[in-house]
Amino acid sequence: MNKYLLLLILFLGMQSGIAQVRLTQNPADRLLEQAVQKMQVADYEGANEIFRDILNKGYNIPAEMPYYFAETLYMIKQYFNSKNFLDKYFEINETNGDNYEKALELNNLLKAPLLSISNCKLCDTKGYLYEICGTCKGAKESTQTCNLCRGIGIISCTTCSGKGVITKVNALGIKEFYECTRCESKGRLTCTKCEGSKLIFTACMNCGGAGKVAGTSICTHEGADLDHDHEGHQH
């Protein structure tokens, strides 16, 4: 009886120890295993979601994870991000990583697509295809009512305060009236900001005056230049 009781106590103790190890294990290690399994069956989009989940939850990143994430990003053609994580892998592991040799091969594979991105006018520096700005519709500018004349196109002459005449007091203390030469005695001027157009044009705040913004599609570096296609929209 005592023998069986002792074995039961030992068994329960072992189970308790295993449970404690599981609780203290970095959750990112388990997720990394799942991501690698996704990669092994070529489900790189699924792996990408798991890697991003690790980052979003702020877990401690396993030393080998940056390589696997870099490989995944390469396979889904996010070359710029792939290079960033590959550099992070070298920074963390230097030459001691388990995947060091594979990382060197991946680094060489990235050179060609990164060069294509840098030479392409159709995408941003990360390789995302430009889209026409939804705010300015490619015009590069935004139009709004002039805030100086409030859309009237004329302003009061500041020299004569809108009176058309200038008043001066001579040495004898007598007021003298002179025609305002600036406004030709009209008391008003063409708005100096909008030049009478009643509107002002400023660089679109959404695209910074580029007329285009980076979208979510990966660029193939083939097709017409976005600037050329929409140059007729420019003011």
PyMOL commands that set and color helices and strands:
alter all, ss='L'
color gray80, all
select helices_A, chain A and resi 2-24+27-40+44-56+65-75+79-93+100-119+226-229+231-233
alter helices_A, ss='H'
color red, helices_A
select strands_A, chain A and resi 128-132+141-145+154-156+165-169+175-179+188-190+199-203+212-218
alter strands_A, ss='S'
color yellow, strands_A
deselect
rebuild
show_as cartoon
